[in-house]
C-alpha cells in the first residue's frame, strides 16, 4: 500500500480562486483500473478492465470470484460497477462489461449477488446486451447510473460504426433506460415505435464514458469526440445529440465531420472541449466538504492528466486539478463522507481528496 500524502493547489481558470487541497493515496498496484463502488460497510470495490473485481477494506484487499465471461480486448473488458441504493438488503451489484458474442463483442449489463463474506458473486445474469455484436475493441461506453425511480441508465458507444448512432433500430451510440431485470420500464420515449429499440432514452452519442445525476436527479453524460469535440451533455428523453452529423471536432485525419456544428432537431452540448481531453468518469458534487462546489461537475482527463471542474450557467471550466496523482484519471466519485475519490490508470492507484 502507498502512504505518501500530497498537498496541492488547484489551478484556477478565469476568476476562480486557487484553493489548497490534500490528496491521500488509498491503494496502488492496479492493472488498468476502471471503476469504483462504495459498500455500506466502508469497503471499496475496484474493477480492472482485464477482468478482476477487487474489494479494499482498510489495508487489506482480495479478489472477488464469480464474474461471468469477459471480452478483454482493446477498450473492452470489465468496466463499470454499480452499488444500488438497496444493496444492504439485496446484496445485488450491477456491472457493465464487454461480453463475448458470435460476431465479436458487445456492451452488456449483468447483475449478481455478493456473498455475505464478500468473497464471491453468485447468480451472475446478463440482463441486457447489445445485438448484434461487432468486431474491434473501440467505443463500448459504458457507465451505469441508478435513476431516482430505481431504473438503470446505461451509456453505450457506437463501437466505431459511426452511422449506427443515428439508427434507432440499433442500441449503438445511445443512452439506455432499463429496469433492474433488463426489461423496458414505462416511460421510455421510443417504446411504442416498431422501428426503434425500446430501451433507447437518447441517441446520437459517440462514446459516452462518464455519467452522473445532478442534485435534482437530472442525468448528464460526458463523451469522447474525435479530434476535438468532447462533449458534456444534459440528457433529455428522446433527444438526438448529433453524432456523426454534427460535432465541434474533426476526424483524426483532419476531415470535416458531417454537416458542421449544428443541425435542426439535434441538441447542442452544454460544454465542449477542443482540443480533446479524452474524458472519462464524471461526478456531480453534493457540496458536503466544499460547500462552494455544490452542483459542480468533475470530469477526469485521460489525455492531459487532470480533473476538470465545471460550473455555472452557461457551463464553463473553472479549474484543472493537475498533480502527479492525476495521471490518466479513469473514474471519479464522491465518497460517503463527501471526499472526492479517483482512479489513476497512469499510477495504477486509487486516491482520496479532502480539504487541506
Secondary structure as the mmCIF struct_conf table of DSSP 4:
data_model
#
loop_
_struct_conf.conf_type_id
_struct_conf.id
_struct_conf.beg_label_comp_id
_struct_conf.beg_label_asym_id
_struct_conf.beg_label_seq_id
_struct_conf.end_label_comp_id
_struct_conf.end_label_asym_id
_struct_conf.end_label_seq_id
STRN STRN1 UNK A 5 UNK A 12
TURN_TY1_P TURN_TY1_P1 UNK A 14 UNK A 15
HELX_LH_PP_P HELX_LH_PP_P1 UNK A 16 UNK A 18
STRN STRN2 UNK A 19 UNK A 27
BEND BEND1 UNK A 31 UNK A 32
STRN STRN3 UNK A 33 UNK A 38
TURN_TY1_P TURN_TY1_P2 UNK A 40 UNK A 41
BEND BEND2 UNK A 42 UNK A 42
STRN STRN4 UNK A 44 UNK A 48
TURN_TY1_P TURN_TY1_P3 UNK A 49 UNK A 51
STRN STRN5 UNK A 52 UNK A 57
TURN_TY1_P TURN_TY1_P4 UNK A 58 UNK A 59
STRN STRN6 UNK A 60 UNK A 63
HELX_LH_PP_P HELX_LH_PP_P2 UNK A 64 UNK A 64
STRN STRN7 UNK A 65 UNK A 65
TURN_TY1_P TURN_TY1_P5 UNK A 74 UNK A 75
BEND BEND3 UNK A 77 UNK A 77
STRN STRN8 UNK A 78 UNK A 83
TURN_TY1_P TURN_TY1_P6 UNK A 85 UNK A 86
HELX_RH_AL_P HELX_RH_AL_P1 UNK A 87 UNK A 90
STRN STRN9 UNK A 92 UNK A 101
TURN_TY1_P TURN_TY1_P7 UNK A 102 UNK A 103
STRN STRN10 UNK A 104 UNK A 114
TURN_TY1_P TURN_TY1_P8 UNK A 116 UNK A 117
BEND BEND4 UNK A 118 UNK A 119
STRN STRN11 UNK A 120 UNK A 120
STRN STRN12 UNK A 121 UNK A 129
BEND BEND5 UNK A 131 UNK A 132
STRN STRN13 UNK A 134 UNK A 134
BEND BEND6 UNK A 135 UNK A 137
STRN STRN14 UNK A 144 UNK A 146
TURN_TY1_P TURN_TY1_P9 UNK A 148 UNK A 149
BEND BEND7 UNK A 150 UNK A 150
STRN STRN15 UNK A 152 UNK A 156
TURN_TY1_P TURN_TY1_P10 UNK A 159 UNK A 160
HELX_RH_3T_P HELX_RH_3T_P1 UNK A 162 UNK A 166
TURN_TY1_P TURN_TY1_P11 UNK A 168 UNK A 169
BEND BEND8 UNK A 170 UNK A 170
TURN_TY1_P TURN_TY1_P12 UNK A 172 UNK A 173
STRN STRN16 UNK A 174 UNK A 178
TURN_TY1_P TURN_TY1_P13 UNK A 180 UNK A 181
BEND BEND9 UNK A 182 UNK A 183
HELX_LH_PP_P HELX_LH_PP_P3 UNK A 184 UNK A 185
TURN_TY1_P TURN_TY1_P14 UNK A 186 UNK A 187
TURN_TY1_P TURN_TY1_P15 UNK A 189 UNK A 192
TURN_TY1_P TURN_TY1_P16 UNK A 194 UNK A 195
BEND BEND10 UNK A 196 UNK A 196
TURN_TY1_P TURN_TY1_P17 UNK A 198 UNK A 199
STRN STRN17 UNK A 200 UNK A 203
BEND BEND11 UNK A 206 UNK A 206
STRN STRN18 UNK A 207 UNK A 213
TURN_TY1_P TURN_TY1_P18 UNK A 215 UNK A 216
BEND BEND12 UNK A 217 UNK A 217
STRN STRN19 UNK A 219 UNK A 224
BEND BEND13 UNK A 226 UNK A 226
STRN STRN20 UNK A 227 UNK A 227
BEND BEND14 UNK A 228 UNK A 228
STRN STRN21 UNK A 230 UNK A 234
TURN_TY1_P TURN_TY1_P19 UNK A 237 UNK A 238
STRN STRN22 UNK A 240 UNK A 240
TURN_TY1_P TURN_TY1_P20 UNK A 243 UNK A 245
STRN STRN23 UNK A 246 UNK A 246
BEND BEND15 UNK A 248 UNK A 249
STRN STRN24 UNK A 250 UNK A 250
TURN_TY1_P TURN_TY1_P21 UNK A 252 UNK A 253
BEND BEND16 UNK A 254 UNK A 254
HELX_LH_PP_P HELX_LH_PP_P4 UNK A 255 UNK A 255
STRN STRN25 UNK A 256 UNK A 256
HELX_LH_PP_P HELX_LH_PP_P5 UNK A 257 UNK A 257
TURN_TY1_P TURN_TY1_P22 UNK A 258 UNK A 259
STRN STRN26 UNK A 260 UNK A 260
BEND BEND17 UNK A 261 UNK A 261
TURN_TY1_P TURN_TY1_P23 UNK A 264 UNK A 265
HELX_LH_PP_P HELX_LH_PP_P6 UNK A 267 UNK A 269
BEND BEND18 UNK A 270 UNK A 270
STRN STRN27 UNK A 271 UNK A 273
BEND BEND19 UNK A 274 UNK A 275
STRN STRN28 UNK A 279 UNK A 284
BEND BEND20 UNK A 288 UNK A 289
HELX_RH_3T_P HELX_RH_3T_P2 UNK A 291 UNK A 293
TURN_TY1_P TURN_TY1_P24 UNK A 294 UNK A 295
STRN STRN29 UNK A 297 UNK A 301
BEND BEND21 UNK A 302 UNK A 304
BEND BEND22 UNK A 306 UNK A 306
STRN STRN30 UNK A 307 UNK A 311
TURN_TY1_P TURN_TY1_P25 UNK A 312 UNK A 315
STRN STRN31 UNK A 316 UNK A 321
BEND BEND23 UNK A 323 UNK A 323
HELX_RH_3T_P HELX_RH_3T_P3 UNK A 324 UNK A 326
TURN_TY1_P TURN_TY1_P26 UNK A 327 UNK A 328
STRN STRN32 UNK A 329 UNK A 334
TURN_TY1_P TURN_TY1_P27 UNK A 336 UNK A 337
BEND BEND24 UNK A 338 UNK A 338
STRN STRN33 UNK A 340 UNK A 344
TURN_TY1_P TURN_TY1_P28 UNK A 345 UNK A 348
STRN STRN34 UNK A 349 UNK A 355
#
